[in-house]
Amino acid sequence: MHMRRTVLLLLATTLTACNTMGPTAVAGARSAYGDALAQTQSEQMLRNLVRLRYLDMPMFLEVTSVNTQYELRGSMDASITGVFDDPLTDASGRFGTGVSMVERPTVTYAPLQGDAFVKRLMSPLGLDNLSLMVRSGWRLEQVLVICCQSLGAAANAPRATGPAQDAEIDNAEFLRLAALLGEVSRAQGGRLVSNGDGGYTMQFDIENPKTLAWLDAMGIAPRSEIPVIHGVSFAPDVIRIQTRSLLGAMFYLSLGIDVPAEHVASGEAPMPANENYRDITKDFFTIRSSRTKPARTYIKTRYRGHWFYIDRTDHRSKATFALLRLLFSLQSGSRPAYQPAVTIPLN
């Protein structure tokens, strides 16, 4: 009788294990796959920035689906000798149980390509996206520096937003105006407001001294509401903002890469005419390089025999990189149902 109870207890334990392993596997796999997707998407963006710095074409490969199957296998064996119905008779035996789970994931990739995607990549960013970033808590001057070609008559290094980086890079006046407008925003002296018809207006507190200082620097007469013109305009007393494309923003940020000295000496990496070109990103974005694999990294990628990375403690660069990732998600639009380019079963 004792042996019979033992067998039943082992069988019940095995069945209970089978019932609980499924939910446990889902909980662990979901976190692992989510972390892996977030990490590889960041690595892809960083690698594309490095590609642009070397004037190589970027490539965006999206994970369109992740499917996985679980196979649960159980086994039990027993070897028993004795008389079960006689409590006075000794019985001996050997019992064994086993439960195993086999995972069979399949990952499907598809390239982001086609005229619709390329046009979104090369089209100027909309003021709605800039406004959304600012309302979400990003610093106004940081958004302006990354996303804008010019603010009024002040240019933000427009030749740094493409492969032709042979001209002088000078955006000192733009940085000054962007910083002043950031101070106005934080002092509650002005805000960007949608008109509801696709247009925007800046509303100002003209009693605020920071507001008056910024309007004076822009050469605009103080008013409580001033129209915002997206693009080129010769109208007086308006705020002209010309945005750059997402690809232009990526070219611009690629100038924050610390190019290895041997790549500079060999001409492998093109160098802008202005030797101080990295000053335009030094305050908010830096990508370091190393021949050996770095230890303290937020994100890293290997390219042309070197590691390129953002340091784990460089919070300004991390924030800028996160902003770029969000802009890419907004600008690249919804994902059409691509036919799988590569489907890889992972055994």
PLY file of the C-alpha trace (Angstrom):
ply
format ascii 1.0
element vertex 347
property float x
property float y
property float z
element edge 346
property int vertex1
property int vertex2
end_header
0.00 0.00 0.00
2.83 2.34 0.81
4.43 1.71 -2.58
1.16 2.40 -4.36
0.78 5.77 -2.63
4.35 6.63 -3.59
3.68 5.89 -7.26
0.53 8.00 -7.26
2.34 10.88 -5.56
5.12 10.88 -8.18
2.58 10.81 -10.99
0.66 13.75 -9.52
3.88 15.75 -9.10
4.82 15.18 -12.74
1.40 16.28 -14.02
1.50 19.41 -11.85
4.90 20.33 -13.29
3.51 19.95 -16.81
0.64 22.31 -16.02
2.86 25.07 -14.59
5.77 25.08 -17.07
3.70 26.63 -19.89
2.89 29.98 -18.18
6.42 30.15 -16.78
7.88 29.72 -20.27
5.63 32.45 -21.73
6.57 34.93 -18.99
10.28 34.37 -19.46
10.22 34.28 -23.26
8.19 37.48 -23.63
10.68 39.52 -21.63
13.66 37.93 -23.39
12.30 38.54 -26.89
11.24 42.09 -26.01
14.69 42.93 -24.67
16.36 41.38 -27.73
14.17 43.34 -30.18
14.75 46.65 -28.39
18.49 46.04 -28.24
18.89 45.04 -31.89
16.77 47.96 -33.12
19.01 50.38 -31.23
22.11 48.66 -32.58
20.75 48.96 -36.11
20.14 52.70 -35.71
23.63 53.23 -34.30
25.17 51.21 -37.12
23.29 53.28 -39.70
24.63 56.49 -38.15
28.13 55.09 -38.46
27.44 54.07 -42.07
26.37 57.61 -42.92
29.55 59.01 -41.34
31.52 56.91 -43.85
29.07 57.88 -46.63
27.80 54.31 -46.82
24.12 53.67 -47.45
21.97 52.89 -44.39
19.86 49.75 -44.29
16.77 49.19 -42.16
15.72 45.59 -41.58
12.59 45.13 -39.49
11.46 42.10 -37.52
7.94 41.50 -38.81
7.07 38.49 -36.70
8.39 36.22 -33.99
6.72 32.85 -33.69
7.72 30.16 -31.27
6.46 26.68 -30.47
6.91 24.80 -27.23
7.00 21.04 -27.03
6.57 19.56 -23.57
7.97 16.10 -23.04
7.37 13.97 -19.95
8.62 10.55 -18.98
8.30 8.16 -16.06
9.74 4.74 -15.45
9.44 2.32 -12.54
10.85 -1.02 -11.44
9.12 -2.61 -8.43
9.40 -5.96 -6.65
7.27 -7.17 -3.76
3.70 -8.00 -2.79
1.64 -4.80 -2.54
-1.42 -6.26 -0.79
0.58 -7.78 2.05
1.72 -5.05 4.48
4.10 -7.50 6.14
5.99 -8.12 2.93
8.88 -5.84 2.06
8.82 -4.24 -1.35
11.51 -2.40 -3.15
11.58 -0.46 -6.34
13.10 2.27 -8.48
11.12 5.25 -9.73
12.08 7.95 -12.22
10.25 10.93 -13.72
11.34 13.60 -16.15
9.86 16.71 -17.78
11.53 18.74 -20.53
10.46 21.63 -22.74
11.80 22.28 -26.25
11.42 25.76 -27.83
11.36 26.21 -31.61
11.33 29.95 -32.49
11.05 31.37 -36.02
11.99 35.02 -36.73
10.87 36.79 -39.93
12.72 39.83 -41.32
11.76 42.31 -44.02
13.66 45.37 -45.32
12.09 48.82 -45.07
12.22 50.00 -48.66
10.09 51.29 -51.51
9.30 54.80 -52.69
6.84 55.55 -49.87
9.38 54.78 -47.15
12.21 56.62 -48.93
10.04 59.70 -49.41
9.17 59.76 -45.71
12.84 59.34 -44.87
13.81 62.29 -47.09
10.81 64.58 -46.50
11.03 67.48 -44.01
9.84 66.65 -40.52
6.44 68.09 -39.69
5.88 70.69 -36.99
3.34 68.30 -35.47
6.13 65.83 -34.70
8.29 68.58 -33.18
5.37 69.82 -31.10
4.66 66.28 -29.91
8.26 65.81 -28.78
8.24 69.07 -26.82
4.90 68.30 -25.17
6.29 64.90 -24.21
9.03 66.56 -22.17
11.99 66.89 -24.52
13.93 70.14 -24.23
12.83 72.57 -26.94
16.36 73.58 -27.91
17.39 69.94 -28.27
14.48 69.25 -30.62
15.24 72.37 -32.66
18.95 71.61 -33.02
18.32 68.06 -34.23
15.28 68.69 -36.42
15.62 72.21 -37.87
17.63 73.62 -40.77
16.98 77.23 -39.85
15.19 79.45 -37.38
14.43 82.81 -38.91
17.57 83.91 -40.75
19.87 81.75 -38.59
21.02 78.56 -40.33
21.75 75.32 -38.49
24.67 73.97 -40.53
22.53 72.91 -43.53
25.51 71.45 -45.39
26.00 68.99 -42.52
22.71 67.24 -43.32
23.89 65.40 -46.42
26.90 63.79 -48.07
28.27 67.16 -49.32
30.06 68.16 -46.12
32.75 70.22 -47.81
31.48 73.65 -46.73
32.09 75.55 -43.53
29.88 74.42 -40.68
28.69 77.36 -38.63
25.54 77.33 -36.50
26.57 79.54 -33.57
23.72 82.04 -34.08
21.16 79.25 -34.45
22.35 77.63 -31.21
22.05 80.99 -29.43
18.49 81.55 -30.65
17.46 77.95 -29.87
18.88 78.24 -26.34
17.04 81.54 -25.78
13.76 80.04 -26.99
14.31 77.08 -24.66
14.64 79.50 -21.76
11.44 81.24 -22.85
9.61 77.92 -22.92
10.80 76.85 -19.47
9.91 80.28 -18.04
6.33 79.87 -19.35
6.94 82.82 -21.63
5.86 81.16 -24.87
4.40 78.01 -26.37
3.64 76.49 -29.75
-0.10 76.13 -30.39
-1.89 74.35 -33.23
-4.48 76.40 -35.12
-6.52 73.29 -35.90
-6.07 73.70 -39.65
-2.53 72.34 -39.90
-0.95 75.69 -39.04
0.80 76.80 -35.86
1.09 79.96 -33.79
3.50 80.94 -31.03
1.72 82.46 -28.06
3.90 84.74 -25.92
3.80 86.46 -22.57
5.16 89.81 -23.71
5.65 90.89 -20.10
8.29 88.20 -19.70
11.82 89.65 -20.15
13.12 86.41 -21.70
10.36 86.58 -24.30
11.25 90.17 -25.18
14.95 89.25 -25.45
14.22 86.39 -27.87
11.85 88.43 -30.06
14.42 91.23 -30.20
17.12 88.74 -31.27
14.76 87.48 -34.00
13.95 91.01 -35.14
10.22 90.54 -34.51
7.96 93.16 -32.95
6.49 91.95 -29.61
2.97 90.52 -29.91
1.05 87.96 -27.89
0.47 85.75 -30.95
2.82 85.35 -33.89
2.22 83.01 -36.86
4.70 80.21 -37.44
5.62 79.54 -41.07
6.93 76.07 -41.87
9.41 76.57 -44.68
10.59 79.59 -46.62
8.68 82.86 -46.27
9.44 86.54 -46.81
6.48 87.77 -44.78
7.41 90.23 -42.01
6.89 89.60 -38.31
6.46 85.84 -38.57
8.52 83.01 -37.12
10.07 81.00 -39.94
11.08 77.42 -39.14
12.56 75.21 -41.82
12.83 71.60 -40.73
15.22 68.96 -42.04
14.43 65.41 -43.09
14.94 62.41 -40.86
17.85 61.36 -43.10
19.27 64.87 -42.75
19.01 64.65 -38.96
20.88 61.34 -39.08
23.64 62.84 -41.26
23.85 65.75 -38.82
24.17 63.51 -35.76
26.72 61.30 -37.52
29.18 64.20 -37.19
29.23 63.44 -33.46
31.12 60.20 -34.14
34.69 59.95 -32.89
36.27 58.57 -36.07
39.38 56.41 -35.52
42.60 58.29 -36.30
43.74 55.66 -38.82
40.51 56.08 -40.79
41.10 59.82 -40.92
44.74 59.42 -42.00
43.85 56.90 -44.72
40.98 58.99 -46.06
38.53 56.18 -45.34
36.28 58.58 -43.44
35.51 61.93 -45.16
36.38 64.99 -43.11
34.46 68.31 -43.23
36.42 71.41 -44.16
35.94 72.93 -40.71
38.29 71.13 -38.31
35.98 72.08 -35.42
32.99 70.39 -37.03
32.29 68.24 -33.96
31.46 71.36 -31.95
27.96 71.35 -33.45
27.04 68.17 -31.55
29.50 68.07 -28.64
26.99 69.36 -26.06
24.32 66.71 -26.71
25.60 63.79 -28.80
28.86 61.84 -28.89
29.61 58.38 -30.27
32.98 57.05 -29.16
35.16 54.52 -30.96
37.58 51.85 -29.80
39.59 49.07 -31.42
38.87 46.80 -28.44
35.41 45.91 -27.24
34.28 48.57 -24.73
32.97 47.55 -21.33
30.62 50.32 -20.11
28.22 50.88 -22.98
24.61 51.90 -23.44
24.64 50.64 -27.02
27.46 49.49 -29.30
28.13 48.14 -32.79
31.18 46.92 -34.69
32.04 48.45 -38.08
35.21 48.42 -40.19
37.26 46.75 -37.50
36.31 49.15 -34.68
33.67 49.39 -32.00
31.41 52.45 -31.97
29.39 53.07 -28.84
27.55 55.45 -26.53
28.91 55.44 -23.02
26.55 54.21 -20.32
27.02 57.39 -18.26
26.56 59.82 -21.19
22.96 60.71 -20.45
22.72 63.57 -22.96
23.77 61.30 -25.82
21.37 58.62 -24.59
18.50 61.13 -24.57
19.37 62.35 -28.08
19.56 58.79 -29.36
16.17 57.98 -27.82
14.71 61.10 -29.48
16.08 59.95 -32.85
14.52 56.51 -32.36
11.13 58.08 -31.62
11.37 60.39 -34.64
12.16 57.40 -36.83
9.09 55.56 -35.55
6.89 58.61 -36.20
8.32 59.45 -39.61
8.63 55.95 -41.05
4.87 55.50 -40.75
2.83 52.34 -40.42
4.33 49.08 -41.58
2.73 47.53 -44.65
2.34 43.79 -44.85
5.70 42.98 -46.41
6.37 39.58 -47.88
9.04 37.96 -45.71
12.54 38.56 -47.00
14.27 36.17 -44.65
12.68 33.60 -42.37
15.06 31.91 -39.98
14.07 28.92 -37.84
16.20 28.90 -34.68
16.71 25.39 -33.37
0 1
1 2
2 3
3 4
4 5
5 6
6 7
7 8
8 9
9 10
10 11
11 12
12 13
13 14
14 15
15 16
16 17
17 18
18 19
19 20
20 21
21 22
22 23
23 24
24 25
25 26
26 27
27 28
28 29
29 30
30 31
31 32
32 33
33 34
34 35
35 36
36 37
37 38
38 39
39 40
40 41
41 42
42 43
43 44
44 45
45 46
46 47
47 48
48 49
49 50
50 51
51 52
52 53
53 54
54 55
55 56
56 57
57 58
58 59
59 60
60 61
61 62
62 63
63 64
64 65
65 66
66 67
67 68
68 69
69 70
70 71
71 72
72 73
73 74
74 75
75 76
76 77
77 78
78 79
79 80
80 81
81 82
82 83
83 84
84 85
85 86
86 87
87 88
88 89
89 90
90 91
91 92
92 93
93 94
94 95
95 96
96 97
97 98
98 99
99 100
100 101
101 102
102 103
103 104
104 105
105 106
106 107
107 108
108 109
109 110
110 111
111 112
112 113
113 114
114 115
115 116
116 117
117 118
118 119
119 120
120 121
121 122
122 123
123 124
124 125
125 126
126 127
127 128
128 129
129 130
130 131
131 132
132 133
133 134
134 135
135 136
136 137
137 138
138 139
139 140
140 141
141 142
142 143
143 144
144 145
145 146
146 147
147 148
148 149
149 150
150 151
151 152
152 153
153 154
154 155
155 156
156 157
157 158
158 159
159 160
160 161
161 162
162 163
163 164
164 165
165 166
166 167
167 168
168 169
169 170
170 171
171 172
172 173
173 174
174 175
175 176
176 177
177 178
178 179
179 180
180 181
181 182
182 183
183 184
184 185
185 186
186 187
187 188
188 189
189 190
190 191
191 192
192 193
193 194
194 195
195 196
196 197
197 198
198 199
199 200
200 201
201 202
202 203
203 204
204 205
205 206
206 207
207 208
208 209
209 210
210 211
211 212
212 213
213 214
214 215
215 216
216 217
217 218
218 219
219 220
220 221
221 222
222 223
223 224
224 225
225 226
226 227
227 228
228 229
229 230
230 231
231 232
232 233
233 234
234 235
235 236
236 237
237 238
238 239
239 240
240 241
241 242
242 243
243 244
244 245
245 246
246 247
247 248
248 249
249 250
250 251
251 252
252 253
253 254
254 255
255 256
256 257
257 258
258 259
259 260
260 261
261 262
262 263
263 264
264 265
265 266
266 267
267 268
268 269
269 270
270 271
271 272
272 273
273 274
274 275
275 276
276 277
277 278
278 279
279 280
280 281
281 282
282 283
283 284
284 285
285 286
286 287
287 288
288 289
289 290
290 291
291 292
292 293
293 294
294 295
295 296
296 297
297 298
298 299
299 300
300 301
301 302
302 303
303 304
304 305
305 306
306 307
307 308
308 309
309 310
310 311
311 312
312 313
313 314
314 315
315 316
316 317
317 318
318 319
319 320
320 321
321 322
322 323
323 324
324 325
325 326
326 327
327 328
328 329
329 330
330 331
331 332
332 333
333 334
334 335
335 336
336 337
337 338
338 339
339 340
340 341
341 342
342 343
343 344
344 345
345 346
